[in-house]
Amino acid sequence: MKHWITIAVFLMAVCPLVAFGQTDTVYVPGYYESGLTEGTLNAAVTEAINAGTLSSKVFKLKLYERYVLSGAITIPAGSSLTVVADDPGSDPQTAPPQIVWSSSGGITTTYNFDCFGDLTLKNVWVLFANTSGNQTGTSIKFEENSQPNGQHGTFEGCLFDYSQIGADGSGAISITCSHFKGSFRNCYFRNMSDPHFRYYGRPVSFPFNTTGWHTDSLTFVNCTFANFGYCLMQEGSEWSDYVSYNHCTFINGVMFCLESSWWHYLSITNSVFLNMFMYGDLGENNGNPNGGTFAIDSVKNFGFSPPFTDDQRHILFTNSSYYIEPWLTDHYLNNPYTDTVSNPVNIPKPMPMLGPRTLMFLDTVIDGVKRWPYMNRKDLYDNTNPALLLPPTDIPAIKRFLLAKWTDNADTNWAFDPGASLSQTWPLPENARVTNATLRTAAMGGFPLGDLYHWAPGSYASWKAQEATENSQIQDMLMNGITSVEENAGVPASFELSQNYPNPFNPTTMIDYAIQQSGPVSLKVYDLLGREVVTLFDGDQKVGRYSVDFDGTGLASGVYFYKLQAGSNSITKKLVLMK
């Protein structure tokens, strides 16, 4: 089963949108061409559904047109809808066709596409707003059906724009099916920004408070995500088997970039992360920050039973950069909220690239052998400014939004230049081209990091020519691990003792630590009177990262201390057993 998933997803990742064969092209008149007529796309699709020919049609839209929806477009189970346009150009009249909602009253705007079947969009601009410029809380929804292979969403060259919380508490793409396969290539998720919720505004998401849905695969190649709450949401025991990001650019994420920590196969390569988890680390995880990119936790802490163990997980993070801009770190220290905080722990702090728990999985070496050989990182550029040419960042608006989320939670629109989208401005005013000289050649093959299709078009053709070779290298590292010593990041940068997790706990918790020199090591637990109550480890250990479980079943509720001693170095921290 594992090999079938790997091969199938690998083919999805490396193959572009399939050519359209044995189909009839339907040229759909736009809003302006049809004399300001709304619902022309709705009418064309409905006609094909009624004739039983939907799957054999390709609906072609016109550049620099608008297609005003008069209602949801529903794709029946067992059918497929394909909507395409020509490649956009570099002048205003070659903007992608824009799909937008009518401002007429009495229209339900819950879903612009309600997919019980498959959906393919190419070179289409989906604006999650109406013609008056108001966000609509709309999603492209993939719904459960009786088809054994589930649903496919295939998107190439698409712009998903100005999406807030979905009507079902999801995102721009809402997954409510058991076997979803999503392929996103050369797409731009722009302003996935909700004015109220810091954790909504999501490119891809399961709905709020649901269980039972599942993603077989999600692949993103040369995609940009700018101004979002979460980039990917997985909650309620809903998770994805295979997730891959290659040559992607992530800009201005408020909360988790990739959530949760339930990865089976995860690959993040050749990507740029700028200003992640802008809400900041407010000490909510007891000294165990999540990390700004992604997190890994043990299967036993998932809260459900996935069909894999920690040893069967494959995670690769390589050739990528991370940076928090100075204006944001300055805002953490200089704002009205911070001025009133009594406990310094609760002052917002920049989120690190990776949290200590994640580093334990990626870096732990025991007796010279990687504990989890299929979880790896290498060639990462932490705290390295990509120096984007014209980033899609409205600094004053983001500062207002963050202050509101730290204080009274007032609604604040923090999107970057939404007026450009509403007026169909083309090209868009931003340019997220990496100008840092080091990062310009830091990707595999010596290419620039990040989304090449949108921001480094001069490199895109050369990259495309070697894409298959690059994908083979990525797949090999993901599936077989990184074997050379110099590629493994196994030597800790410092003597470390992490805060136990969870804390408070009942009855078990996990303690991670790292030692820089081989020799005698002890990890012991003491009560408030300084009496030793448990010895977790006492013996010789080699340089590396370690993890130990502490079971407090036989102890009374209360505060305890745990102390790591290695040579002349020692660290003591507090834990709370709460029965």
N, C-alpha and C positions, 0 to 999 in steps of 0.2 A: 504494500500500500504506500509506504514511504517513497519508494522509487517512482511510483506512478504519479504521485503529487509533484515530486521534484521535476520530472521530465515534462509534465503538462504545463506547470507554471513557467519553467524555463523557456518553453516554446512561446508562451504568451508574452514573456518579457522581451524576447529578441525579435519577434515578428511584428512588423508594423500592421496597421489596419489593413484587413484583407481587401483585395480587389473585388469589385462588384461584378459578378458574373451571372448570366441568365436573369437579368433584371431589367425592368422598364424604368426610365427616368421620368419623374413627374416634376415639371417646373412650376413652382408655387409662387404666385404673384404676392408681392409684399404690400405693406400698408400704404406706402406712397404710390406704388405702381398701380394699385387697384382703386385709387381715389379715396384713400383713408378708410378702407374697409378692414374691420377687425375680423379675426377668426379664420383667415384664409388657410392657415396651416391646419387648424382644427377641421375645416371642411374637407380638405384634400385627404387627410388621414381617415376621417370617418367614411368617406366615399370608398376608399380602398378596403376598409374593414367590412363594410356592407357587401362589397363585391367578392370578398374572400381572397383578395390579392395583396394584402398588406405586405407579406414577407417577400414578395417578388417585385416590390417597388423601391426605388430610391428617390426620396423627395429632395429636390435640389432648390436651395435658397439663393437669393441674389445678394452679392456684396453690397455693403452700405445701404441695406434695407432694414426695415423693422417688420417683425411678425408679431402682431398683438394677439395674445391668446384670449379667447372668449370663454375658456373653461379648460379643465384638465384634459390632456390627451392620454387615453387609456390604451395600453397595449395588451391584447388578450393573451392568455396562456397559450403556449405553443406557437406564437407568432413573433415576428421581429419587426422593428421599425428602424429604418436607416434614414437619417437626415444629414445632408452634406452641403458644402459650399466650396467654391474654388479657394485656393490658397490666398490669404490676404496679402496686400502689397505694402508699400511704404508711403502712399499718399492717402489723403482723407477719403477719397472715393473708393478705396479698396479695403475699407474696414470690414471685419466679419459681420455677417447678418446677425441682428440682435433679436432674440426672443424675449418678449417683455409682456407683462400682464396689462390687460385693459383697466382703465380707471373707472369704467362704468359700474354702477351699483348693482348689487344682487349677484355678483360672480364669486364663486367659491375658489379661493386661490391656494388651497391647501397643498396641491401637488401640480406642478406644471406637466410632468410626465409620471403617470401611475403605471408601473411596469410589472405586469404579470408574465410578460414575455421578455424578450431581449431588446436592448436599445443600443444603437450605434449613432454617435454624433461626431461629425468632422468639420472643423473650421467654423464653429458656431459660437456665438456670444450669448450666453444665458444670463440675463439680468434678473435677479430675484427681487424685482420691484415692479411697480406699475408705471404707466406713462406719465403720471404726476410726480414721480420720483420717490414714492414712499415704499420702504421695504415691506414685503408681503408675508414673510414667514413661510416661504414655500420650500418644498423639497422635490428632487427627482427621486421617486420612491420605487424600490424594488420589492415586490410583494411575494409572499409564499404562493406557490402553485403546485400542481400535481406532477410536474415534469421531473423525471429522475435526475437530470443534470443541472437542475436549478436555473438561475438566470445569469446572463452575461451582460455587463455594461462595458462598452468599448468606446473610448473617447480619445480623439486625436486633434490637436490644435484648437482645443476649446478654451474659452474664457468663461469661468464661473465667477459671477460678480455680485457683490453687495448682498450677501446672504446673512441673515441673522438666525435666531433660533427657529428651527422648523416647527410646523404645527404639531408634530408628534414628539417634540423635544429631541430632534435629531440635528441634521446638518443639511448642507447642499445636496449630498447624496445620502439617502436614508435606506438602511438595510433592514428589511423585515422578512427575510427568507432564510432557509436552512443551508443553501449552497449558492452563495453569490461569488462570481468571479469578475473582478474589475480590472480593466487595463486602462491606464491614463498615460498618454504620451504627448509631450509638447503642450501641456495644458497649464493654464495660469488661474489659480484660485486667488482672486483679488478682493480684498475687503470682506472677509468672512467675519464681519464685526457686528456684534450685538450691543446696542447702547445700554442695556441693563445688566445682563449676565456676563461675568468675567469668564465663565466656563462654556459659553455657547458662542456660536459662530464657528462652525466646524466644516471643513471640506467633506469628510466622510465620517459617518457616525451611525451606530445603532440608536434607536429611540430611547428616551428616558424611561427607566423603570420597566424594562421588558426583559424576558429571558427566552432562551431557546433558539435565537437566531445565530447564524454562523457565516463566516466568510471563508471560502476555500482559498482564495488568492486575491491579493491586491498588489499591483505593480505600477510604479510611477517612474517614468523616464523623462528627464529634461522637463521637469515641472517646477513651478514656483508657487509658494504659499506665502502670501503677504497679508498681515494684519488679521489674526485669527485668535479664537479662544483656545480650543484644542485643534490640533491638525488631524488626529485620528483618535476616535473615542471607542474604547472597549470596556464595557461594564456589565454587571449583572450576569456573570458567567458566559458572556458572549465574546468570542475571540476569533482570531484569524489564523488559519494554518500557515500561510506563507505571505509575508509582507516584504516588499523590496522597494527601496528608493535609490536610484542611481542618477547622478548629475542633477540633483534638486537643490533649490534655494529656498530657505526658510527664513522669513523676516517678521519680527514683531509678533511673537506668540505670548498671550497673556498668561496662560496656565500651561498644563502639560502639552508638550509637542506631540509625543506619541504615547498614548495611554491605553491600557494599563501595562503591567509588567508580565503579561501572560504570553510571551512569545514562544512559538514552536520553531519556525524558521523566520529569521529576521535578517535582512541585509541592508545596510546603509553605507553607500559608497560614493565618493567623489562629490560630496555635498557641502553646502555652506549653511551654517546656523548663526543668525544674527539677532541678538536681543530676545532670547528665549526666556520663558517664564518671567515675564516683566512684572508680574504681581510680586515677585520676590520670595525669598525664603524668610518667613516670619517665625521661625522656630517651631513650626507646627508638628514636625516629625522628630522631636526630641534629639536633635543633633544628627539626624540621618537625612540630609536633603535628598530629594528625589533625583535631582540632576536635570539639566535643561534640555537634553536631547531625548533620552529614553531611559527606562529603568528595567532591571531584572530582579525578580524575586523568586524564591524557591517555590516549586510546585506545591509543597505542603502548606504554603500560606495563601494559596489562591482562593480558598473558600469553596472550591468545587473540584471535581476529579477529572482532569483532562486525560486524553488517551496517550500520554507520554510522560516520561520522568525527566528530571533535571539532566541526566546523562544522555538523553535522546534529543536534547535541544541543540539547534544550530543557529548561532548568532554571530554576525560579522559586522564590524564597524571600522572602516578604513578610509584613508585618503579624504578626510573631511576637516573642516575648520569650525571654530566656535569663538564668539566674541560678544561681550556686552559693551555697548558704547558708553563713553564717559558721561554724556548727558543723562543717561538712565541711572548710573551709579551715583551721580551727584543728586539726582532727584530723590533717591532713597534716603539720603541724609538731610536734605534741605527741603522740607515740605511741612505744612501745618500738622499733619498726622504725627510725623516723627517727633515734632516738638512737644507733643503731649504724652508720648509713650514713657511709662515709668520703668518698665523692664527692658533693658537693652536687647534681650533675646528676641523681642517682638518688633524690633526695628527691621524694616525690609533690607535684605542683603542679596547680592547677586547670586543666582543659582549656578553651581558649578556645572561644567560640561557633563560629568557623570558623578553620581552619588557613590558613597563608600560601599553600599551594598552591591551595586552594579560592578564596581571595581573588583570586589571580592570574587565574583563569578568570572570576570574576564581575566584576572591576573593571578589567581592563587596557584602557587607552585609548591608541591610537597615532595621533598627528596629529589628535587630536580625535574619532576614531572608535572605538567599542567594538570590540575585537578579536573577541569572541564575543557578538554582539548578542542571541542567544537564551538566554544564561545571565545571570540578573539577580537582584539583591536590592534591596529598598527597605523603608522604614518598619519597621526592626528595632529592638528595644529590648534592647540588650545590657546585661548587669549591672543588670537591673531586677527587683527582688523582686516576684513576683506576690502575696506575702502570702496564701497559701492559708489558708482558714478553719480546717480541721482536716485537714492532709495525712496520707495513709496512710504514715507514716514512723515506724519504730521506731529511733530514733537509736542507743541503746546496742547493739542487735542489728546494725545496719549497721556500726558501728565495730568490733565484734568480728569480723564477717565480713571486712572490709577488712584488718584486721591479720593475720588468718589467711592471706589471699591474698598479702600481702606477705611472709609468713614461712614457716610450716610447712604451709600449705594444709589445715589441719584443717577438718573439716566443721562448719558453723555454720548453723543455721536463722535467716535474717534476714527472714522474711516478716512483714508487718504484720498482727497479730491474726488468724492463721489460724483461731483458735477461733470467731470470728464466722461464718466460712464453714461450718465443720463443724457448728455448731449452727443453721445457717440463720437467723441473725439478720437481721432486716429492719425498717427500713432499716439498711444497713451503718453502722458508727460513724464513718467518715471523711466529709469534705466538702471537696472540692478547689475550692471556689468562689474565684475571683480577687477579692481585696478592694482591691488597689492601684487608686487612683482613675484614674490614667492608663491602665492596662491595661484598665480596665472599659469604655473607649470606643475602644480602639486597633485593634479589628478593622475590616475593611471594613464600611461602613454604620454605623459608630459602635457596634457591638456589643462585648461583652466578648470578650477573647481566650480561647481554650481551648474545651473541651467544654461546650457550652451545654445539651445534653440532660440530662446528669447533674447539673451544678453551677450552672447558671443557668436553671432551668426557666421563670422569669418572662420571660426574653428569647427563649426557644426558639420560641414561636409566631410572634412578629414576625419573627424571623430566617427561619423556615421559609417565610413568605409571600413573602420576597424572594430565596429561595435560587436560583431559576433565573437571576435577573438577576446575582447574585453569581458564579455559576458561569460565566456568559458572560464576565464581566470577567476572571475568573481564566484562562479558556481563551484569551482574546485576548492577555493578557500572556504566557502560556506559549508560544503559537504564534507571536506576532508581535513579541515583545520589548517593552521599555519604551523609549520614544523620547524623552521630554522630558529635557532636560539635568538638571533638578533631581531627577529620579527616579533617575538613574544615579549609583552610588556610585563614581565613577571617579577621584577625587582622593585619593591616599594620605594617611594621617594622619601619616606620618613617612618619613624617608629610611631605606630598608630594604634589606638584603641577606640573603636566606634561605639556609639550609643547602642545599647541593646535594642532589639526590635522583635516584637512590639514592646512598648513601654507606656503605661503599665501593662502587665501581662498576667495570664492565669491559664495553665500553670507553667507553660514553657515559653522560652524566649531564646533568641539567637544573638551571640556576641561575635563580632568580627574583629580581627586584629592583624597587624603586620609587624614583622621584625626585619631589621636591616642587617643583622649580624647573626651568624649561626652560634648556638651555645645554649646554656641553661635558660629555660623559660618557665614561668609559673603564672597561672591565672586562677585567682581565688576569690571567693565571695565572703564578705564579713557582715555581721549585724551592726546595729547602731552603737553597740558597746565595744566594737573593734574585735569581737571574737570571730574566729574563722568558723564558717558553717559548711562550706563546700569547697573542695579543690577540683577545679574543672580540668586543669592540666598542670603537670609538674614533671619536667624532663627536658631533654635536648631537642631542639628544632632547628632546621635549616632556614636560611633566608627565604621569605615568602609571605603570602597572605593566608590566614587561617580563619576558620569558623567553628564555633562550638555551641552546642545546645545546652541550655541550663534548665533543668526541670525542678521547679519549686514545690512539687507536690507535698513533700514532708515538712514544709516550712509554714510558719504563720504569715498572715498578711502583714505588710509593712514595708519600710524603706531599708534597703540593703546597699552595700557598696561592693564593687568588684574591682580588683587590682591586677594589672598586668605588670610583671617584673621580668626584665631581660637584661642581665648584667647590671650595670649601674643605672639603667633607665627604668622608670616606673610611671604608670598612669593609673589614676583611680577615678571611677565614675559611679554615679548613683543609679539604682534601678528600683522599681516599685512593683511588688507582688500584691495584687489586689484580687482576693477570692470572693 
